[in-house]
Amino acid sequence: MESKTIAALLFIVVIVGINFVMYGIVRGFMNSGQKSRSMWETLSKSLAPNVKNKDEEFQELRKKIEELEKNGKG
């Protein structure tokens, strides 16, 4: 009984892992415009968050907060 449970959980983990990898591959190929990049580079870049865009969004938010503070005090 216990070995069947372990086998079932292992099967589920393997299926989830394969789905995650396939999602990353497809997302990477859809986002990449360059064919020269390797599959692993494309996969790693597609799974990594885009830090530059997040920084730009936070910078815009900071500017908006500063404008609101200036307008509220003036």
Backbone torsions as a table, in degrees:
resi	resn	phi	psi	omega
1	MET	NA	-45.6	-177.2
2	GLU	-68.7	-36.4	-179.8
3	SER	-68.1	-32.5	177.3
4	LYS	-67.3	-38.1	178.8
5	THR	-66.3	-43.2	178.8
6	ILE	-64.2	-41.5	179.0
7	ALA	-63.9	-40.3	179.3
8	ALA	-65.7	-42.9	178.3
9	LEU	-65.6	-40.7	177.8
10	LEU	-62.6	-41.7	178.0
11	PHE	-61.2	-44.4	179.5
12	ILE	-63.4	-42.9	179.6
13	VAL	-63.2	-40.9	179.3
14	VAL	-64.7	-43.4	179.9
15	ILE	-63.9	-43.9	178.8
16	VAL	-63.9	-41.6	178.2
17	GLY	-62.1	-43.8	178.9
18	ILE	-63.9	-41.3	178.2
19	ASN	-62.7	-40.2	178.9
20	PHE	-62.5	-45.0	179.5
21	VAL	-64.8	-43.0	179.7
22	MET	-64.8	-39.2	176.9
23	TYR	-60.4	-45.0	179.3
24	GLY	-63.4	-40.6	-180.0
25	ILE	-64.7	-48.1	-179.0
26	VAL	-64.7	-43.5	179.5
27	ARG	-62.4	-40.2	179.3
28	GLY	-65.7	-42.4	-179.7
29	PHE	-70.6	-30.6	178.1
30	MET	-73.3	-31.5	-178.5
31	ASN	-86.6	-22.7	-174.4
32	SER	-86.3	134.3	175.8
33	GLY	-102.8	-4.2	-177.0
34	GLN	-107.0	131.5	178.9
35	LYS	-89.8	-10.9	-175.8
36	SER	-77.8	-18.6	-178.4
37	ARG	-74.0	146.9	179.1
38	SER	-75.4	164.2	-179.2
39	MET	-63.2	-40.2	-177.5
40	TRP	-69.0	-37.2	177.8
41	GLU	-66.8	-41.9	178.2
42	THR	-63.1	-43.0	179.9
43	LEU	-63.2	-45.1	-178.0
44	SER	-67.3	-38.1	179.3
45	LYS	-71.0	-31.3	-179.6
46	SER	-74.4	-28.7	-179.4
47	LEU	-87.6	-19.3	-179.9
48	ALA	-80.2	138.8	178.6
49	PRO	-68.6	147.8	-179.7
50	ASN	-81.6	96.0	-173.6
51	VAL	-68.2	-37.0	-176.9
52	LYS	-62.8	-43.8	179.3
53	ASN	-65.4	-36.8	179.0
54	LYS	-65.6	-41.3	178.5
55	ASP	-63.2	-40.9	178.8
56	GLU	-64.3	-39.7	179.1
57	GLU	-64.9	-41.5	178.5
58	PHE	-66.7	-36.5	178.7
59	GLN	-64.4	-41.8	177.4
60	GLU	-63.4	-40.2	179.2
61	LEU	-64.5	-41.7	177.8
62	ARG	-61.9	-42.5	179.0
63	LYS	-62.5	-42.0	-179.4
64	LYS	-65.0	-40.0	178.0
65	ILE	-64.2	-42.4	178.2
66	GLU	-61.7	-42.2	178.7
67	GLU	-62.7	-41.6	179.3
68	LEU	-66.0	-38.3	178.3
69	GLU	-65.8	-40.1	178.6
70	LYS	-65.9	-41.8	-179.8
71	ASN	-69.0	-32.5	179.7
72	GLY	-72.3	-34.5	-178.2
73	LYS	-83.0	-28.4	-173.8
74	GLY	-82.9	NA	NA
